[in-house]
Amino acid sequence: MCTGNVGWPWRRLADLKDGKFVPFEVDNDLPYEYENRKSFPRLRPGEEAYIKVGDIGVVAWHDEPNINDSTKVFCCLTPIDKEIIKVFRTKAESKEDVIEELKKGMPFGDSDNDILYVFNTGIGRLQGILCQKGDLKVAGDKYILQPTVKSLSVYDVSPSDIIVLDNIPYECRNMAYCEVLDKSSLDFPVTRAHTKSVGEIIKDIVLEEAFTWGNYSKYAKEISQQGKLTNASLHTLKSFIQRIDTSNLYERVKSELSCSYEEAKQWTNRVVNRADEYFSGEELSGDVIEALLWNSKNLREKCMDIGAEMWRQENADSIKAAQEKISELDTQYKERQTQINAAEQLMEKKKEELSALESSVKKNASLVDDIKKNVQQYIAEADDDIAAFYARHKIAMGVRSDRSSSRNLFERGEKALHCSNAVNSYKDCLSLLESNLPYAGVSHESKRAMAAVLYSAYVNKLPLLLMGPSSKEITDTLSLSVTGSYANRLQCDGPCDIGIIREAYRSTGILVVTNAFGSDWMISLLQELNQAKCLIVFAHPFVEDISIEASSLYGYCCPISTVDTIDNLADMNGVTGVCFSDNFETYVPTVKSSKRTDELMNMRASKLFMRNLAYIEGNAVSISGNEADIESFVTENIIESYKVLTQN
């Protein structure tokens, strides 16, 4: 078996052995001759004129020495009358699916040879629809079924009869197939696949066989003489239909539909009888009615009026519904127009208010600049002498009243009302802190990163400055999650008492300090920090108040803004206190280097602030394992806060 090829006309594909074609495999290391021959010359003179790349043929051949040139081999060919069919596999599941694809156009086929479209009807069972030469036509890049084809033969196909050709050369694969079939392996057709409905097929046969001009002209010569039908010839046409000889039609229909004679007779009579229905009635012909209407204006107008009235009566309900819909839409339009007018008036009013506001802002702009300059100068002077700064600030703010010398300014935190199950490691404490923070108003988006940062500050004993809403509640949540008790409290009211500060700093756990800013307590609080045995947290509800403090303050305590982390009011009723197991695993903090050294140096941050931030951020990443969230939290709530407070 060979295929049409470029270069030499034929390419060897398979060899016939024991009645079966076996694909041929060439050995490229040996000469292409004798048993290793891969190409053949033309079969007969002038053959190149009709050979097409992709054609399939069968030949008998042998090589023998060339008597004229001993260095060459002479190839002898004899064509064999054995028809090979190209096989195309489809994704169709029935013969009807294949017919539909052929009507729309197959992407592969052959209009010059017989081909078989194969589809799978079940496990291990194949069927194929045979398209003979001329059944398909080429339309662009598709192969479409000819409209004259009424049905195609359907065969059962054995998979073992299909020859898979793995060695088709690349240049010959224009047909998109690699399989062929010996046509002699096909048995009788199991059925036929009709390309049209039964009615359409019979109608075509009737029109071809019976409704011919030759038949009709013999029966009604006056029609051919006039060139068109009239009312007078209508009855003649109906009589002609009744006298059609249907005996030949039955045999044709039986052959086309592969049905019994009685079924063919029944279907044919049904189509012929319906032909009579097309011409029923005794009314005037369309030509006559059209002529009357165009030649009589009054008659035409009267007919139009009658038709219009009939239409109105037949569609009364639809007309009424449409009118109601139009009325409803008109009402809605008026309402929308009223709303638009009101909106336009409101917009004009707001524009006037905006203009007045812009004018007021411009008038106050210079005053704002003056205040800002004075505050900056005041802070700069305070940086030189923090003691003098606090003295002046106390004078500016007014001395607070000493409510009562007997008041207890330092209070120890109470035990938690609700305790957790015994925790075994610091990871359980971190998880508990994450669960408790929302009770302090912290958003679910911020709780994980905030928990890691707070826990890192706790294990490193690095003082914090929490500023913004829920500052005290967040501190209590941290204390409950790592100690099982509320935070100890130091409230800085009245004159500074160094004894109370030292007593508070000797306590364990967490100490929250309030009312420290703007008082004479701050200097002593900062000076005693190195003696503290607990985590010190300065808490203040307003960020704006902190902005007037000296920038050197943030070397002592790391500022954290809670403004963007709070999305709800605090409700501490559901907070759970920690309960430790006997074999609790603690977290051991490690020295961390900062990735933000260049950034912080550009901000002129103090070395002490840079060191504390590196410890807090580095250990927070180690504790949580989520570097991206920690970096984002530190940037947004510590670095940005530091920039605002220090005016960087």
C-alpha positions in Angstrom: 0.0 0.0 0.0 1.3 3.5 -0.9 0.2 7.1 -0.8 0.6 10.0 -3.1 3.9 11.8 -2.2 6.0 14.8 -3.2 9.2 14.0 -5.1 8.6 10.4 -6.2 4.9 10.0 -6.9 4.3 7.2 -4.3 5.3 6.6 -0.7 5.3 3.0 0.7 3.0 2.7 3.8 2.2 -0.9 4.4 2.8 -4.5 3.2 0.2 -7.1 2.6 1.0 -10.2 4.7 -1.4 -13.1 5.3 -4.3 -11.1 4.0 -3.6 -8.2 6.3 -1.8 -4.9 5.8 1.1 -4.4 8.1 2.6 -0.9 8.5 6.1 -0.6 6.9 9.0 0.8 8.9 12.0 2.1 7.0 15.6 1.6 8.2 17.3 5.0 7.6 20.8 3.4 8.1 20.4 1.2 4.9 20.0 2.1 1.2 16.4 2.7 0.2 16.1 -0.3 -2.1 14.9 -3.9 -2.2 13.3 -4.7 1.2 14.1 -1.2 2.5 12.5 0.7 -0.4 10.4 3.6 0.9 9.3 5.3 -2.4 8.1 4.2 -5.9 8.2 5.8 -9.3 5.1 6.5 -11.3 2.9 3.6 -12.2 2.2 4.5 -15.8 3.2 7.4 -18.2 1.5 10.7 -17.5 0.5 9.6 -14.0 1.6 12.8 -12.4 -1.3 14.7 -13.9 -3.8 13.0 -11.7 -1.9 11.9 -8.6 -2.8 14.0 -5.6 -0.8 14.1 -2.3 -2.7 11.9 0.1 -4.2 9.4 -2.5 -4.0 5.8 -1.5 -3.1 2.9 -3.9 -2.0 -0.8 -3.9 0.8 -2.1 -6.1 2.9 -5.3 -6.5 6.6 -4.5 -6.8 10.1 -5.9 -6.8 13.6 -4.5 -7.3 16.2 -6.0 -9.7 19.6 -4.9 -11.0 19.6 -2.3 -13.8 21.0 -3.9 -16.9 22.1 -0.5 -18.2 23.8 0.7 -15.0 25.1 -1.7 -12.4 25.2 1.0 -9.8 21.4 1.5 -9.9 18.4 -0.7 -9.1 15.4 -1.0 -11.4 11.9 -1.0 -9.6 9.1 -2.9 -11.3 5.5 -2.0 -10.4 2.1 -3.6 -11.1 -1.1 -1.8 -10.0 -3.5 -4.1 -8.1 -7.3 -3.5 -8.3 -7.7 -3.3 -4.5 -9.7 -0.4 -3.2 -8.4 1.3 0.0 -10.7 3.7 1.8 -9.5 6.5 4.0 -10.9 6.3 7.5 -11.8 9.5 9.5 -12.7 9.1 13.2 -15.3 11.5 14.6 -16.6 12.3 18.1 -20.1 11.6 17.1 -22.2 9.0 19.0 -24.8 8.2 16.3 -25.3 8.2 12.6 -27.6 11.2 13.0 -24.7 13.2 14.7 -22.4 12.4 11.7 -25.1 13.5 9.2 -25.5 16.8 11.1 -21.8 17.4 11.1 -21.6 16.7 7.4 -24.4 19.2 6.7 -22.5 21.9 8.7 -19.1 20.9 7.2 -16.4 18.5 8.3 -12.9 19.9 8.8 -11.5 16.7 7.1 -12.6 14.6 4.1 -12.0 13.9 0.4 -14.3 14.8 -2.4 -12.4 12.8 -5.0 -12.4 9.3 -3.3 -14.6 7.1 -1.2 -14.1 7.7 2.5 -15.5 6.3 5.8 -16.6 8.4 8.8 -16.3 6.2 11.8 -18.1 6.7 15.1 -18.3 4.7 18.4 -21.8 3.3 19.2 -20.8 1.4 22.3 -17.9 -0.5 24.0 -15.9 -2.2 21.3 -18.4 -1.5 18.6 -17.7 0.8 15.7 -19.9 1.9 12.8 -19.0 3.9 9.7 -20.9 6.0 7.2 -19.6 5.7 3.6 -19.3 8.8 1.5 -18.7 7.9 -2.1 -16.8 10.0 -4.6 -18.9 13.1 -5.4 -21.1 12.9 -2.2 -19.0 15.8 -0.7 -18.1 19.2 -1.9 -15.4 21.5 -0.7 -16.5 24.8 0.8 -13.6 26.9 2.1 -11.7 24.6 4.6 -14.7 22.3 5.1 -16.2 19.3 3.4 -20.0 19.6 3.1 -22.6 17.0 2.0 -24.1 17.6 -1.5 -27.8 18.6 -1.2 -28.7 15.9 -3.8 -27.6 13.1 -1.4 -30.7 11.6 0.3 -29.1 8.8 2.3 -25.7 7.1 3.0 -24.9 3.5 3.7 -24.0 2.6 7.3 -21.6 -0.4 8.0 -20.4 -2.3 11.1 -16.6 -1.9 11.3 -14.3 -4.2 13.1 -11.4 -2.3 14.9 -9.0 -5.0 13.7 -9.8 -4.2 10.0 -8.6 -0.6 10.5 -4.9 -0.1 9.6 -3.2 2.6 11.7 -0.5 4.2 9.5 2.1 5.7 11.9 4.7 6.3 9.1 2.8 8.7 6.8 5.3 11.4 5.9 4.6 14.9 7.4 4.1 16.5 3.9 1.4 13.9 3.1 -0.8 14.6 6.1 -3.0 17.1 4.4 -5.9 14.7 5.0 -5.6 14.7 8.8 -5.9 10.9 9.0 -3.5 8.1 9.8 -5.9 5.2 9.2 -7.2 3.3 6.2 -9.5 0.3 5.5 -9.7 -2.3 2.8 -13.1 -1.8 1.3 -13.5 -5.5 0.8 -13.6 -5.9 4.6 -16.9 -4.1 4.7 -20.0 -6.4 4.8 -23.4 -5.4 3.6 -24.8 -2.1 5.0 -26.6 -2.6 8.3 -28.8 0.4 7.6 -28.9 3.7 5.8 -28.5 7.2 7.3 -31.1 9.6 5.8 -30.0 13.1 5.2 -33.5 14.4 5.1 -36.8 13.6 6.8 -39.1 11.0 5.2 -41.5 13.7 4.0 -38.7 15.7 2.4 -37.3 12.7 0.6 -40.7 11.6 -0.8 -41.5 15.1 -1.8 -38.2 15.4 -3.8 -39.0 12.0 -5.4 -42.5 13.1 -6.3 -41.3 16.3 -7.8 -38.6 14.6 -9.7 -40.7 11.7 -11.0 -44.3 12.9 -11.2 -44.5 16.7 -11.1 -42.5 17.2 -14.3 -43.3 19.6 -17.0 -43.4 16.8 -19.5 -46.1 15.0 -17.6 -48.2 18.1 -17.0 -47.9 19.5 -20.5 -49.3 16.3 -22.0 -52.3 16.5 -19.7 -53.0 20.3 -19.8 -51.7 21.9 -23.0 -53.6 25.0 -22.4 -51.5 25.8 -19.4 -48.2 25.7 -21.3 -49.7 27.9 -24.0 -50.8 30.6 -21.5 -47.6 30.4 -19.5 -49.3 30.6 -16.1 -52.1 29.1 -14.1 -55.6 30.7 -13.9 -58.8 30.0 -12.0 -60.0 28.1 -15.1 -57.0 25.8 -15.1 -57.1 25.2 -11.3 -59.5 22.3 -11.7 -57.4 20.9 -14.5 -54.4 20.9 -12.2 -56.3 19.2 -9.4 -57.5 16.5 -11.8 -53.9 16.0 -13.0 -52.8 15.4 -9.4 -55.5 12.8 -8.9 -54.4 10.9 -12.1 -50.7 10.7 -11.2 -49.3 7.2 -11.8 -47.8 6.4 -8.4 -46.8 2.8 -9.1 -43.2 3.8 -10.1 -43.0 6.2 -7.2 -43.6 3.3 -4.7 -40.5 1.4 -5.9 -38.3 4.5 -5.9 -39.3 5.4 -2.3 -38.9 1.8 -1.2 -35.3 1.8 -2.5 -34.4 5.2 -1.1 -35.8 4.6 2.4 -35.0 0.9 2.7 -38.6 0.2 3.8 -41.4 -2.2 2.8 -43.6 -1.7 -0.3 -46.7 -1.0 1.9 -44.8 1.7 3.9 -43.6 3.3 0.7 -47.1 3.3 -0.7 -48.6 4.9 2.5 -46.0 7.7 2.7 -46.1 8.5 -1.0 -49.9 8.8 -1.1 -49.8 11.1 2.0 -47.4 13.5 0.1 -49.4 13.4 -3.1 -52.7 14.0 -1.3 -51.2 17.0 0.5 -50.2 18.5 -2.9 -53.9 18.8 -3.6 -54.3 20.9 -0.5 -52.1 23.6 -1.9 -54.6 24.4 -4.5 -58.0 24.0 -2.6 -60.6 26.7 -2.7 -62.8 28.5 -5.3 -61.6 32.0 -4.6 -60.1 34.4 -7.2 -56.5 34.1 -8.1 -54.0 36.4 -6.4 -53.3 38.2 -9.7 -56.9 39.1 -10.2 -57.4 40.4 -6.6 -54.2 42.4 -6.8 -55.3 44.0 -10.1 -58.7 45.0 -8.6 -57.2 46.6 -5.6 -54.6 48.7 -7.5 -57.2 49.9 -10.1 -59.9 50.9 -7.5 -58.8 53.4 -4.9 -62.2 53.2 -3.0 -62.1 49.4 -2.9 -58.5 49.4 -1.8 -59.2 51.9 1.1 -62.4 50.0 2.1 -60.4 46.7 2.2 -57.7 48.4 4.3 -60.3 49.8 6.7 -61.9 46.4 7.0 -58.5 44.8 7.6 -57.6 47.3 10.2 -60.8 46.9 12.1 -60.5 43.2 12.1 -57.0 43.5 13.4 -58.1 45.8 16.2 -60.9 43.4 17.2 -58.6 40.4 17.1 -56.0 42.2 19.2 -58.2 44.2 21.5 -56.7 42.7 24.7 -53.2 43.4 23.5 -54.0 46.9 22.5 -55.6 47.6 25.9 -52.6 46.1 27.7 -50.2 48.3 25.6 -52.2 51.4 26.3 -52.2 50.7 30.1 -48.4 50.1 29.9 -47.9 53.4 28.1 -50.0 55.2 30.7 -47.9 53.5 33.5 -44.7 54.5 31.8 -45.9 58.1 31.4 -46.7 58.3 35.1 -43.2 56.9 36.0 -41.6 59.4 33.6 -43.3 62.4 35.3 -42.3 61.1 38.7 -38.7 60.7 37.6 -38.7 64.1 36.1 -39.9 65.6 39.4 -37.1 63.8 41.2 -34.5 65.0 38.7 -35.7 68.6 39.1 -35.4 68.3 42.9 -32.0 66.8 42.6 -30.8 69.6 40.4 -32.0 72.2 42.9 -30.3 70.4 45.7 -27.1 70.2 43.7 -27.2 74.0 43.1 -27.6 74.5 46.8 -24.7 72.3 47.7 -22.5 74.0 45.2 -23.2 77.3 46.9 -22.4 75.8 50.3 -19.2 74.3 48.9 -18.2 77.7 47.5 -18.8 79.3 50.9 -16.8 76.6 52.7 -13.9 76.9 50.3 -13.8 80.6 50.9 -13.8 80.0 54.7 -10.9 77.5 54.4 -8.8 80.0 52.5 -9.4 82.6 55.2 -8.2 80.2 57.9 -5.3 78.8 56.0 -2.9 81.4 57.2 -4.0 81.0 60.8 -3.4 77.3 60.6 0.1 77.8 59.3 0.9 80.2 62.2 -0.4 77.7 64.8 1.7 74.9 63.2 4.9 77.0 63.2 4.3 77.8 66.9 3.8 74.2 67.9 6.9 73.1 66.0 9.0 75.7 67.6 7.6 74.7 71.0 8.4 71.0 70.4 11.9 71.9 69.2 12.6 73.9 72.4 11.3 71.0 74.5 13.7 68.5 72.9 16.6 70.4 74.4 15.4 70.2 77.9 12.7 67.6 78.5 12.4 68.6 82.2 11.8 72.3 81.2 9.3 71.1 78.5 7.1 69.3 81.0 7.3 72.2 83.4 6.1 74.6 80.7 3.5 72.1 79.5 2.1 71.7 83.0 1.8 75.5 83.3 0.1 75.7 79.8 -2.3 72.9 80.6 -3.0 74.0 84.1 -2.2 72.1 87.3 -4.6 69.2 87.9 -6.5 69.0 91.1 -5.2 66.6 93.7 -8.4 64.7 94.3 -7.4 62.8 97.4 -4.1 61.8 98.9 -5.7 58.7 100.2 -6.7 57.4 96.7 -4.9 54.2 95.6 -3.2 55.1 92.3 -1.8 51.6 91.8 -4.2 48.7 91.6 -3.4 45.0 90.9 -5.4 43.3 88.2 -8.2 40.9 89.1 -8.3 37.2 88.0 -10.2 36.3 84.9 -13.8 35.3 85.3 -13.6 32.7 82.6 -10.5 30.5 82.0 -9.4 28.4 79.1 -8.4 24.8 79.1 -4.8 24.2 80.2 -2.4 25.4 77.5 0.8 23.6 76.7 2.9 26.2 74.8 3.3 29.8 73.8 1.5 28.9 70.5 -1.7 28.2 72.5 -1.3 31.6 74.2 -0.9 33.3 70.8 -4.0 31.5 69.5 -6.0 32.6 72.7 -4.8 36.2 72.2 -6.0 36.2 68.6 -9.5 34.9 69.8 -9.7 37.5 72.5 -8.7 40.6 70.6 -12.1 41.1 68.8 -13.7 41.5 72.2 -11.5 44.6 72.5 -12.9 45.9 69.2 -10.0 44.7 67.0 -11.0 43.8 63.5 -10.6 40.2 62.2 -8.2 41.5 59.5 -5.8 42.9 62.1 -6.1 40.5 65.0 -3.5 37.9 63.9 -0.6 40.4 63.2 -1.5 42.5 66.3 -1.4 39.4 68.5 2.1 38.4 67.3 3.4 42.0 67.8 2.0 42.3 71.3 3.2 38.9 72.3 6.7 39.7 70.9 6.8 42.9 73.0 5.7 40.9 76.1 8.4 38.2 75.9 11.1 40.9 75.1 9.7 43.2 77.9 9.9 46.1 75.6 7.6 49.0 76.7 4.8 50.0 74.3 2.8 53.2 73.7 -0.8 52.2 72.6 -2.6 55.3 71.3 -6.1 55.4 70.0 -9.4 53.8 70.8 -9.6 50.6 73.0 -5.9 51.1 74.1 -6.7 50.0 77.7 -9.0 47.1 76.6 -6.3 45.8 74.2 -3.8 45.9 77.1 -6.2 44.0 79.4 -6.8 41.4 76.6 -3.0 40.9 76.3 -2.7 40.4 80.0 -5.6 38.0 80.3 -4.2 35.9 77.4 -0.6 35.6 78.8 -1.1 35.9 82.6 -4.7 34.9 83.3 -5.4 38.3 85.1 -6.4 41.8 84.0 -3.4 44.3 83.7 -2.1 46.1 86.8 -3.0 49.8 86.7 -1.1 52.9 87.5 -3.1 56.1 87.2 -1.0 59.3 87.2 -3.2 61.7 89.1 -2.0 64.6 91.3 1.7 65.2 92.2 4.2 62.5 91.0 4.8 59.8 93.7 8.1 58.0 93.0 7.3 55.4 95.6 4.1 54.4 93.9 6.0 54.2 90.5 8.6 51.8 92.0 5.9 49.7 93.7 4.1 49.4 90.4 7.2 48.6 88.4 8.1 45.7 90.9 4.8 43.9 90.0 4.8 41.0 87.5 2.9 40.5 84.3 1.7 43.7 82.5 1.2 47.2 83.8 -1.0 49.7 82.0 -0.1 53.4 82.7 -2.8 56.1 82.1 -3.0 59.9 82.4 0.8 60.1 82.1 1.0 62.6 79.3 0.8 66.3 80.2 1.7 65.5 83.8 4.9 65.7 85.9 4.9 61.9 86.2 6.4 61.2 82.8 10.1 62.0 83.6 10.1 59.7 86.6 8.2 57.0 84.7 10.9 57.0 82.0 13.8 57.2 84.4 12.6 54.1 86.3 11.9 52.0 83.3 15.1 50.0 83.6 14.0 48.8 87.0 10.6 47.4 85.8 10.0 43.6 86.3 6.9 43.7 84.0 5.8 44.9 80.5 5.0 48.6 80.7 2.2 49.8 78.4 1.4 53.5 78.2 -2.2 53.8 77.0 -3.8 57.0 75.7 -7.1 57.2 73.8 -6.2 60.1 71.5 -3.3 60.1 69.0 -3.5 63.9 68.5 -2.5 64.6 72.2 0.7 62.5 71.8 2.0 64.7 68.8 3.1 67.4 71.2 5.4 65.1 73.1 9.2 65.1 72.6 10.4 62.8 69.8 13.0 61.3 72.2 10.0 59.6 74.0 9.8 56.9 71.3 13.3 55.6 72.2 11.8 54.5 75.5 8.5 53.0 74.2 7.4 51.8 70.8 4.3 53.7 69.5 1.4 51.6 68.0 -1.7 53.3 66.6 -4.9 51.4 67.1 -7.0 53.8 64.9 -7.0 51.6 61.8 -7.3 48.3 63.6 -10.6 48.9 65.5 -13.9 48.3 63.8 -16.2 47.8 66.8 -16.9 48.9 70.4 -15.1 46.9 73.1 -17.2 44.3 75.0 -14.9 42.4 77.4 -17.6 40.0 78.8 -16.5 37.2 76.5 -12.7 37.4 77.1 -11.1 34.2 78.3 -8.1 34.1 80.7 -5.2 31.7 80.2 -4.6 28.6 82.4 -1.1 27.1 82.1 -0.3 23.3 82.2 2.6 22.0 84.3 4.8 21.4 81.3 4.2 24.8 79.5 6.6 25.5 76.7 7.8 29.1 76.7 9.0 31.2 73.8 12.7 32.2 74.0 13.3 35.5 72.2 16.3 36.0 70.0 18.3 39.0 68.8 17.0 40.1 65.4 18.5 42.4 62.8 16.3 44.9 61.1 15.5 45.0 57.4 14.4 48.6 57.8 17.8 50.1 58.7 18.1 52.4 55.6 14.5 53.4 55.8 14.7 54.3 59.5 18.0 56.1 59.1 16.4 58.3 56.4 13.7 59.1 58.9 16.5 60.1 61.5 15.1 57.6 63.9 17.0 57.0 67.2 19.2 53.9 67.5 17.2 52.8 70.5 13.9 53.0 68.6 15.5 51.0 65.7 16.8 48.3 68.1 13.4 47.9 69.9 11.5 47.8 66.6 13.9 45.1 65.2 13.4 42.9 68.3 9.6 43.3 68.2 9.1 42.8 64.5 11.7 40.0 64.1 10.4 37.9 67.0 6.8 38.5 65.9 7.6 37.0 62.5 9.3 34.0 64.3 6.3 33.5 66.6 3.6 33.7 63.9 5.4 32.5 60.8 3.6 35.1 58.7 6.2 37.6 57.6 4.1 39.5 55.0 1.2 40.3 57.5 3.7 41.4 60.2 5.6 43.7 57.9 2.3 45.3 56.7 1.1 45.8 60.2 4.3 47.3 61.4 4.5 49.7 58.4 0.9 50.9 58.7 0.5 51.1 62.5 4.1 51.7 63.8 6.3 53.3 61.1 3.5 55.6 59.8 2.6 56.6 63.4 6.3 57.3 64.1 6.4 59.5 61.0 3.4 61.5 62.0 4.6 61.9 65.6 8.1 63.0 64.6 6.9 64.9 61.6 9.1 63.0 59.1 
